[in-house]
Amino acid sequence: MDIRIDDLTGPEITNLIEEHYKEMLSQSPEESMHALDLDRLKKPEITFWTAWEGKELLGCGALKELDPTHGEIKSMRTASMHTRKGVAKRILEHMLEEAQRRGYHQVSLETGTLDSFKPAINLYIKLGFEYCDPFADYVEDPYSVFMTKQLTMS
């Protein structure tokens, strides 16, 4: 699996992000949906990665810098043909390694509460995330779960 920084211009990633955005919107009211569209992912504080096998897009994820010690996981998505193959786990591990290199003390995330989000929540727990209160600009919301992971300083 080749994980690399992506400029969000290829048709494969455009399609995957559009699919992700539409699905998230279908599962939460608009005011409770925090997925980012392509334009909002192209911000300097966001690094976006894609995972590939040859020329086939497997999935993606982004790391947003909230401040010099705190990052946020955004836009985790596995292509539908590659779910349950460890793609999300590997991308998340890659982003956590990068957060560690950047000197972040903490990485947090927001995800949904419906049953369709349970596999993601289970992955986050498996990799050491714990439930937490809303962070950054988030507020309590019945459609949101907030999680965080403290990173060890080396």
C-alpha positions in Angstrom: 0.0 0.0 0.0 1.4 3.3 -1.1 0.3 6.2 1.1 1.1 9.7 -0.2 0.2 13.3 0.1 -2.5 14.2 -2.5 -3.2 17.5 -4.1 -7.0 16.6 -4.4 -7.1 17.2 -8.2 -7.3 13.6 -9.6 -10.7 12.3 -10.7 -10.4 9.2 -8.4 -10.1 11.3 -5.3 -12.7 13.9 -6.5 -15.2 11.1 -6.8 -14.3 9.5 -3.5 -14.6 12.8 -1.6 -17.9 13.7 -3.3 -19.3 10.2 -2.4 -18.1 10.7 1.2 -19.6 14.1 1.5 -23.0 13.0 0.1 -23.1 10.0 2.3 -22.3 12.0 5.4 -25.0 14.5 4.5 -27.5 11.7 4.1 -26.8 10.5 7.6 -26.9 13.8 9.6 -28.8 17.0 9.4 -26.8 19.6 7.6 -26.0 21.6 10.8 -24.6 18.4 12.4 -22.5 17.3 9.4 -18.8 18.1 9.7 -17.4 16.4 6.6 -15.3 18.7 4.4 -15.9 19.1 0.6 -12.9 19.4 -1.8 -12.6 23.2 -1.4 -12.5 23.1 2.3 -9.9 20.3 2.3 -7.6 22.5 0.3 -6.5 24.6 3.2 -2.9 25.2 4.4 -3.6 23.7 7.8 -4.8 20.4 6.3 -2.6 17.6 4.9 -4.4 15.1 2.8 -3.2 11.6 2.1 -4.4 8.9 -0.3 -3.6 5.2 -0.2 -3.1 3.4 -3.5 -2.4 -0.1 -4.8 -1.0 0.4 -8.2 -3.4 2.8 -10.0 -6.3 1.9 -7.7 -7.4 4.3 -5.0 -8.0 2.5 -1.7 -8.9 5.3 0.6 -8.0 8.6 2.1 -7.6 10.7 5.3 -6.6 14.2 6.4 -4.9 15.7 9.4 -5.8 19.3 10.3 -3.6 21.3 12.6 -5.7 22.9 15.3 -2.7 24.4 17.0 1.0 23.5 17.2 0.3 20.7 19.7 -3.2 19.4 18.6 -4.3 17.8 15.3 -7.7 16.6 14.1 -8.4 13.6 11.9 -10.7 14.5 9.0 -12.1 12.8 5.9 -11.3 9.2 6.7 -12.8 7.2 3.9 -12.2 3.7 2.4 -13.2 3.1 -1.2 -16.2 0.8 -1.2 -14.4 -2.0 -3.0 -11.7 -2.1 -0.3 -13.6 -2.0 3.1 -12.6 -4.4 5.8 -9.1 -4.9 4.3 -7.2 -2.7 6.8 -7.0 0.4 4.6 -8.4 2.8 7.2 -6.2 1.4 9.9 -3.1 1.8 7.9 -4.0 5.4 6.8 -4.8 6.3 10.5 -1.6 4.8 11.7 0.3 6.9 9.0 -1.4 10.1 10.2 -0.7 9.3 13.9 3.0 8.8 13.0 3.0 12.1 11.2 1.3 13.8 14.2 4.0 12.4 16.4 6.7 13.7 14.0 5.1 17.2 14.1 5.2 17.2 17.9 1.5 17.1 18.5 0.6 16.1 22.1 -3.0 15.1 21.1 -5.0 14.1 18.1 -8.8 14.4 18.2 -11.7 13.6 15.9 -15.5 13.9 15.4 -17.5 11.1 13.9 -21.2 10.1 13.7 -23.4 8.3 16.1 -25.4 6.0 13.8 -24.7 2.3 13.5 -22.9 2.9 10.2 -20.1 4.7 12.2 -19.5 1.8 14.6 -16.7 0.2 12.6 -14.9 3.5 12.6 -15.4 4.0 16.3 -14.2 0.5 17.0 -11.0 1.2 14.9 -10.4 4.5 16.8 -10.8 2.7 20.2 -8.5 -0.1 19.0 -5.8 2.5 18.2 -6.1 4.2 21.6 -8.7 6.9 21.1 -11.0 7.7 24.0 -14.3 9.5 24.2 -14.0 13.2 25.1 -15.9 16.4 25.2 -16.3 18.6 22.1 -13.0 20.3 21.1 -12.1 23.2 18.9 -15.3 24.8 17.6 -17.5 21.7 18.0 -20.5 21.7 20.4 -22.5 18.8 21.9 -24.7 17.3 19.3 -26.7 14.0 19.3 -25.2 13.2 15.8 -21.6 13.6 17.0 -19.1 11.5 18.9 -15.9 13.1 20.0 -12.7 11.2 20.6 -9.1 12.0 21.4 -5.7 10.3 21.8 -2.8 11.5 23.8 0.5 11.1 22.0 3.7 10.1 23.8 6.6 12.4 23.4 9.8 10.8 22.3 
